[in-house]
Amino acid sequence: MEVAGPVGAALGLAVASGLSLYGAVFVSGLAIRLGWVHLAPAWASLGVLGDPVVLGVSGVLFFVEFLADKIPVVDSLWDTVHTVIRPVGGALLASRALGELSPAAEVLALLLLGGATLATHAAKASTRLVVNASPEPVSNLLISLLENGLVAGVVWMALAHPLVALAVGLVLVAGAVLLTVWLARRAIGALGRLRRERGTGPPGVAGTA
């Protein structure tokens, strides 16, 4: 528990940050501020998330993201902008759950946690691109609300049940990587078919250029 607990909390926060960095910070801070969770001594540095200023700023940013995430195309643009912000911010946030580390361990933790955040971010962004291809807006809204609920659930799990968060986090990261690869292969295949169709063209057209 001495090692697995902090690692589970850190991984959970990293995974949640890949879906919504501001949501992860705000939900964590709100839970800490209202006493919904009690931080273990090793995670005392996470207490700063409950500071009124941090809570206010993260709340405003999460509100803006909450609205942007419900609008097709805008959500994908938002994800693109946060391709760097989420992994970096997620790594910094999650690493606070690990307490004091040696310089080498800190660098390693930042790399691994940033990678976990990037994996979930890539899966989220890829999925939203596919969903946005649908002409109806309902699926986009439902997926966005599901992501919001997932962020809250994973953050709560990370802070209240870190050992469970460790197991669930590993599964989610692996699933995110597989989903991203699968969607990327489908996209490449679709582009290949489109190029072949354009190259063939209707009878009598090919070669006229």
C-alpha positions as semicolon CSV with decimal commas, in nm:
position;residue;x (nm);y (nm);z (nm)
1;M;0,000;0,000;0,000
2;E;0,288;0,237;0,076
3;V;0,392;0,235;-0,290
4;A;0,083;0,110;-0,471
5;G;-0,147;0,369;-0,313
6;P;0,034;0,681;-0,436
7;V;0,098;0,518;-0,775
8;G;-0,271;0,434;-0,810
9;A;-0,375;0,788;-0,716
10;A;-0,123;0,935;-0,960
11;L;-0,230;0,708;-1,246
12;G;-0,596;0,783;-1,184
13;L;-0,536;1,157;-1,193
14;A;-0,327;1,121;-1,509
15;V;-0,600;0,924;-1,686
16;A;-0,868;1,175;-1,581
17;S;-0,650;1,464;-1,700
18;G;-0,633;1,310;-2,046
19;L;-1,008;1,352;-2,073
20;S;-1,027;1,690;-1,901
21;L;-0,733;1,849;-1,723
22;Y;-0,941;2,134;-1,584
23;G;-1,215;1,894;-1,481
24;A;-0,966;1,672;-1,296
25;V;-0,818;1,970;-1,110
26;F;-1,158;2,119;-1,026
27;V;-1,322;1,794;-0,911
28;S;-1,014;1,705;-0,703
29;G;-1,005;2,049;-0,544
30;L;-1,378;2,049;-0,474
31;A;-1,364;1,705;-0,314
32;I;-1,071;1,811;-0,097
33;R;-1,225;2,146;-0,006
34;L;-1,560;1,998;0,099
35;G;-1,402;1,707;0,283
36;W;-1,547;1,441;0,054
37;V;-1,207;1,271;0,053
38;H;-0,928;1,269;0,308
39;L;-0,577;1,280;0,170
40;A;-0,317;1,037;0,292
41;P;-0,009;1,205;0,445
42;A;0,198;1,116;0,138
43;W;-0,046;1,310;-0,084
44;A;-0,056;1,623;0,130
45;S;0,077;1,830;-0,161
46;L;-0,254;1,772;-0,341
47;G;-0,420;1,987;-0,075
48;V;-0,330;2,299;-0,274
49;L;-0,602;2,202;-0,523
50;G;-0,858;2,298;-0,257
51;D;-0,722;2,652;-0,233
52;P;-1,003;2,898;-0,320
53;V;-0,797;3,066;-0,594
54;V;-0,698;2,738;-0,757
55;L;-1,054;2,612;-0,723
56;G;-1,194;2,930;-0,879
57;V;-0,958;2,937;-1,176
58;S;-0,995;2,566;-1,250
59;G;-1,373;2,601;-1,215
60;V;-1,389;2,877;-1,474
61;L;-1,164;2,687;-1,715
62;F;-1,368;2,370;-1,667
63;F;-1,690;2,562;-1,734
64;V;-1,549;2,696;-2,061
65;E;-1,430;2,349;-2,158
66;F;-1,766;2,198;-2,060
67;L;-1,942;2,426;-2,307
68;A;-1,683;2,395;-2,586
69;D;-1,688;2,017;-2,554
70;K;-2,058;2,004;-2,639
71;I;-2,020;2,178;-2,977
72;P;-1,916;1,961;-3,275
73;V;-1,594;2,074;-3,448
74;V;-1,526;2,321;-3,164
75;D;-1,456;2,025;-2,936
76;S;-1,201;1,885;-3,182
77;L;-1,031;2,224;-3,211
78;W;-1,020;2,239;-2,831
79;D;-0,866;1,892;-2,818
80;T;-0,604;1,993;-3,074
81;V;-0,501;2,296;-2,868
82;H;-0,475;2,077;-2,557
83;T;-0,263;1,804;-2,716
84;V;0,038;1,946;-2,533
85;I;-0,139;2,113;-2,239
86;R;-0,311;1,799;-2,110
87;P;-0,009;1,564;-2,102
88;V;0,214;1,827;-1,940
89;G;-0,049;1,945;-1,694
90;G;-0,165;1,592;-1,622
91;A;0,188;1,476;-1,546
92;L;0,250;1,769;-1,311
93;L;-0,084;1,720;-1,135
94;A;-0,053;1,344;-1,098
95;S;0,308;1,356;-0,978
96;R;0,198;1,551;-0,670
97;A;0,037;1,231;-0,544
98;L;0,377;1,062;-0,535
99;G;0,524;1,291;-0,270
100;E;0,897;1,357;-0,251
101;L;1,098;1,177;-0,519
102;S;1,462;1,163;-0,618
103;P;1,546;1,366;-0,931
104;A;1,574;1,051;-1,145
105;A;1,248;0,906;-1,011
106;E;1,071;1,238;-1,065
107;V;1,177;1,257;-1,431
108;L;1,070;0,895;-1,485
109;A;0,735;0,957;-1,315
110;L;0,667;1,266;-1,525
111;L;0,742;1,076;-1,846
112;L;0,522;0,779;-1,756
113;L;0,235;0,987;-1,621
114;G;0,255;1,222;-1,920
115;G;0,240;0,918;-2,146
116;A;-0,071;0,788;-1,967
117;T;-0,238;1,127;-2,001
118;L;-0,145;1,147;-2,368
119;A;-0,288;0,799;-2,430
120;T;-0,630;0,888;-2,291
121;H;-0,623;1,227;-2,462
122;A;-0,548;1,063;-2,798
123;A;-0,832;0,816;-2,753
124;K;-1,073;1,096;-2,659
125;A;-0,970;1,321;-2,948
126;S;-0,982;1,036;-3,202
127;T;-1,323;0,922;-3,084
128;R;-1,465;1,273;-3,104
129;L;-1,341;1,312;-3,461
130;V;-1,532;0,998;-3,555
131;V;-1,845;1,108;-3,366
132;N;-1,833;1,452;-3,527
133;A;-1,860;1,286;-3,868
134;S;-2,219;1,204;-3,776
135;P;-2,467;1,473;-3,893
136;E;-2,682;1,451;-3,578
137;P;-2,562;1,634;-3,263
138;V;-2,706;1,397;-3,000
139;S;-2,423;1,143;-3,005
140;N;-2,163;1,417;-2,955
141;L;-2,352;1,549;-2,651
142;L;-2,394;1,202;-2,500
143;I;-2,025;1,117;-2,546
144;S;-1,924;1,448;-2,388
145;L;-2,148;1,392;-2,085
146;L;-2,014;1,037;-2,052
147;E;-1,659;1,176;-2,048
148;N;-1,754;1,428;-1,779
149;G;-1,895;1,151;-1,564
150;L;-1,588;0,937;-1,625
151;V;-1,358;1,219;-1,512
152;A;-1,550;1,261;-1,186
153;G;-1,558;0,886;-1,126
154;V;-1,189;0,830;-1,193
155;V;-1,085;1,126;-0,976
156;W;-1,299;1,000;-0,687
157;M;-1,154;0,652;-0,731
158;A;-0,799;0,788;-0,740
159;L;-0,840;0,981;-0,415
160;A;-1,067;0,742;-0,224
161;H;-0,966;0,400;-0,357
162;P;-0,617;0,429;-0,509
163;L;-0,556;0,055;-0,530
164;V;-0,870;0,013;-0,740
165;A;-0,765;0,317;-0,942
166;L;-0,432;0,151;-1,016
167;A;-0,597;-0,156;-1,169
168;V;-0,866;0,043;-1,352
169;G;-0,611;0,299;-1,470
170;L;-0,390;0,034;-1,627
171;V;-0,690;-0,113;-1,809
172;L;-0,804;0,229;-1,930
173;V;-0,459;0,325;-2,059
174;A;-0,424;-0,006;-2,244
175;G;-0,774;0,032;-2,385
176;A;-0,703;0,391;-2,491
177;V;-0,390;0,285;-2,681
178;L;-0,573;0,000;-2,857
179;L;-0,868;0,224;-2,944
180;T;-0,643;0,496;-3,087
181;V;-0,449;0,245;-3,298
182;W;-0,771;0,084;-3,423
183;L;-0,925;0,419;-3,520
184;A;-0,600;0,530;-3,686
185;R;-0,585;0,212;-3,895
186;R;-0,947;0,259;-4,003
187;A;-0,878;0,620;-4,098
188;I;-0,569;0,524;-4,299
189;G;-0,767;0,250;-4,474
190;A;-1,048;0,493;-4,558
191;L;-0,801;0,744;-4,700
192;G;-0,639;0,471;-4,907
193;R;-0,974;0,366;-5,055
194;L;-1,060;0,728;-5,129
195;R;-0,732;0,779;-5,314
196;R;-0,783;0,464;-5,519
197;E;-1,135;0,570;-5,612
198;R;-1,011;0,913;-5,719
199;G;-0,724;0,758;-5,910
200;T;-0,953;0,523;-6,098
201;G;-1,223;0,777;-6,176
202;P;-1,514;0,717;-6,413
203;P;-1,451;0,547;-6,749
204;G;-1,281;0,773;-7,002
205;V;-1,159;1,017;-6,738
206;A;-0,837;0,854;-6,620
207;G;-0,535;0,985;-6,798
208;T;-0,706;1,288;-6,950
209;A;-0,507;1,522;-6,727
